Amino acid sequence: MNRIFGTKSTAPKPTLNDAVRNIDERVGSFDVKLSKINAELSTYQQKIARMRDGPGKSALKQKALKLLKQRKQIEAQKDQLENQSWNMTQASMTTDNLQNTMITIDAMKTANKQLKKTYGKIDIDKIESLQEEMLDLIDKSNELQESLSMSNDMPDDISESELDAELDALGEEMDFESEMSESGLGMPSYLNSTEPIGSDSLPTFIDESEAPAKVAN
């Protein structure tokens, strides 16, 4: 009808997974039929075992024989469907793997294009020049720090003997000052005075002659 009127079906085409589900449903229906047949065969087998030979027993055997033939046919169809289902399952898995592979390849292509664009903007020579310039600046900074931290007033090395001599000299100087202080022969009083030094507080020396006093007119 669709071909006569020129219309097309808009229903989506079945996929492999749809076909697998359809086959699994048919296999399930066969399992139900086989269960019923096995139950009937079990009933016939019990009846036949209790019956004596005769027309009735022969009739039951014929029915049991028909059920056995049906069971074999159903089992054969079930095996075919299970094989088809397995083959389509493998085909579906292969298709999924191929799709995943294509997705991975497309992603790799996109990444490679982006990497090429990115690396195309990088100038290796400029990077090396910047790195050398940075190392030079670091070296200059280190030299400046070393120059600022140097002390020209301090000797480079002081031996232990020089240190002992300096300490002995300081000890003798402190002992001498202590003895001078105890004997009263310390610094002159005019040097120890805390008063400001002026013209009236200058010391008088023995050899100096006193100036003659002015006579008032």
C-alpha positions in Angstrom: 0.0 0.0 0.0 2.8 2.4 0.8 4.4 1.8 -2.6 1.0 2.3 -4.4 0.3 5.7 -2.7 3.9 6.8 -2.7 4.2 7.1 1.1 7.1 6.0 3.2 7.1 4.5 6.6 8.4 6.8 9.3 9.0 4.0 11.8 12.6 3.7 13.0 14.5 0.7 11.6 15.2 -2.1 14.0 18.7 -2.4 15.4 20.7 -5.4 16.3 19.7 -5.0 19.9 16.1 -5.0 19.0 16.5 -8.1 17.0 18.3 -9.8 19.9 15.5 -8.9 22.3 12.9 -10.2 19.8 14.8 -13.6 19.5 15.2 -13.8 23.3 11.4 -13.4 23.7 10.8 -16.2 21.2 13.3 -18.4 23.0 11.4 -17.7 26.2 8.1 -18.8 24.6 9.7 -22.1 23.5 10.9 -22.7 27.1 7.3 -22.4 28.2 6.1 -24.9 25.6 8.9 -27.3 26.5 7.9 -27.2 30.1 4.3 -28.1 29.3 5.4 -30.9 27.0 7.7 -32.3 29.7 4.9 -32.2 32.2 2.6 -34.1 29.9 5.2 -36.6 29.1 5.8 -37.2 32.8 2.1 -37.8 33.3 2.0 -40.3 30.3 5.0 -42.1 31.6 3.4 -42.6 35.0 0.1 -43.9 33.5 1.9 -46.1 31.0 3.9 -47.6 33.8 0.8 -48.6 35.7 -1.2 -49.9 32.7 -1.2 -53.4 31.3 -0.5 -54.0 27.7 -3.4 -53.4 25.5 -5.1 -50.8 23.2 -5.3 -48.1 25.9 -1.6 -48.4 26.7 -0.7 -48.3 23.0 -2.8 -45.1 22.5 -1.0 -43.4 25.3 2.3 -44.4 23.8 1.3 -42.8 20.5 0.4 -39.6 22.2 3.7 -39.6 24.1 5.5 -40.2 20.8 3.9 -37.2 19.2 4.9 -35.0 22.2 8.5 -36.3 21.9 8.5 -35.3 18.2 7.2 -31.8 19.1 9.7 -31.4 21.8 12.6 -32.3 19.4 11.3 -29.8 16.8 10.9 -27.0 19.4 14.4 -27.8 20.9 15.9 -27.6 17.4 14.2 -24.2 16.7 15.3 -23.0 20.1 18.9 -23.9 19.4 18.7 -22.1 16.0 17.3 -19.0 17.7 19.9 -19.1 20.4 22.7 -19.3 17.8 21.2 -16.4 15.9 20.9 -14.4 19.1 24.6 -15.1 20.0 25.7 -14.2 16.5 23.8 -10.9 16.5 25.1 -10.2 20.0 28.6 -10.6 18.8 27.8 -8.4 15.8 26.4 -5.8 18.1 29.4 -5.9 20.3 31.7 -5.5 17.3 29.6 -2.6 16.1 29.8 -0.9 19.4 33.6 -1.4 19.5 34.0 0.0 16.0 31.9 3.0 17.0 34.0 3.6 20.1 37.1 3.2 18.0 35.8 5.8 15.5 35.0 8.2 18.3 38.5 7.7 19.7 40.1 8.3 16.3 38.0 11.5 15.8 39.0 12.7 19.2 42.7 12.0 18.4 42.4 13.9 15.1 40.9 16.9 16.9 43.6 16.8 19.6 46.4 16.6 17.0 45.0 19.6 15.1 44.8 21.6 18.3 48.3 20.6 19.3 49.6 21.6 15.8 48.0 25.0 16.2 49.4 25.5 19.7 52.9 24.5 18.8 52.8 26.6 15.7 52.5 29.7 17.9 55.6 28.7 20.0 59.0 30.1 19.0 61.7 27.8 20.4 64.4 30.4 19.8 62.5 33.1 21.8 62.0 30.6 24.6 65.7 29.8 24.8 66.6 33.5 24.6 64.2 34.3 27.5 65.6 31.5 29.5 69.2 32.7 29.0 68.1 36.3 29.9 66.4 35.0 33.0 69.5 33.1 34.1 71.7 36.2 33.5 69.3 38.3 35.7 69.5 35.7 38.4 73.3 35.7 38.3 73.4 39.5 38.5 71.0 39.4 41.5 73.1 36.9 43.3 76.2 39.0 42.7 74.4 42.1 44.0 73.3 40.3 47.1 76.8 39.1 47.8 78.2 42.6 47.2 75.7 44.1 49.7 76.4 41.5 52.3 80.2 41.9 52.3 81.9 43.9 55.1 85.2 45.4 54.3 85.9 46.4 57.9 86.0 42.8 59.2 89.1 40.7 58.5 88.6 37.6 56.5 90.1 35.3 59.0 91.1 35.7 62.7 93.4 33.0 64.2 92.8 31.6 67.6 96.2 33.0 68.8 95.2 36.5 67.8 91.9 36.1 69.6 93.7 35.0 72.8 96.1 38.0 72.6 93.2 40.4 72.2 91.4 39.0 75.1 94.5 39.1 77.3 95.1 42.7 76.3 91.5 43.7 77.2 91.9 41.9 80.6 95.1 43.8 81.4 93.5 47.1 80.5 90.5 46.5 82.7 92.8 45.5 85.7 94.9 48.7 85.2 91.8 50.9 85.2 90.5 49.2 88.3 93.9 49.7 90.2 94.0 53.4 89.1 90.5 53.9 90.4 91.2 52.3 93.8 94.4 54.3 94.3 92.8 57.6 93.5 95.0 58.2 90.6 92.2 58.1 88.1 91.4 60.7 85.5 91.7 64.4 86.6 88.8 66.0 88.2 88.2 68.4 85.5 87.9 65.5 83.0 85.5 63.7 85.3 83.3 66.8 85.9 79.9 66.6 84.3 79.5 70.4 84.3 79.9 72.1 81.0 83.3 73.4 80.3 83.5 77.2 80.1 86.1 79.9 80.5 85.7 79.9 84.3 86.2 76.2 84.7 89.6 75.8 82.9 92.4 74.4 85.1 95.1 76.6 86.5 98.6 75.5 85.8 101.4 76.1 88.2 103.8 77.8 85.7 101.1 80.3 84.6 101.4 83.7 86.2 98.2 85.4 87.3 97.2 88.4 85.3 97.5 91.8 87.3 94.3 93.2 88.5 93.1 96.2 86.8 93.0 99.4 88.9 89.9 101.3 88.6 90.3 105.0 87.7 
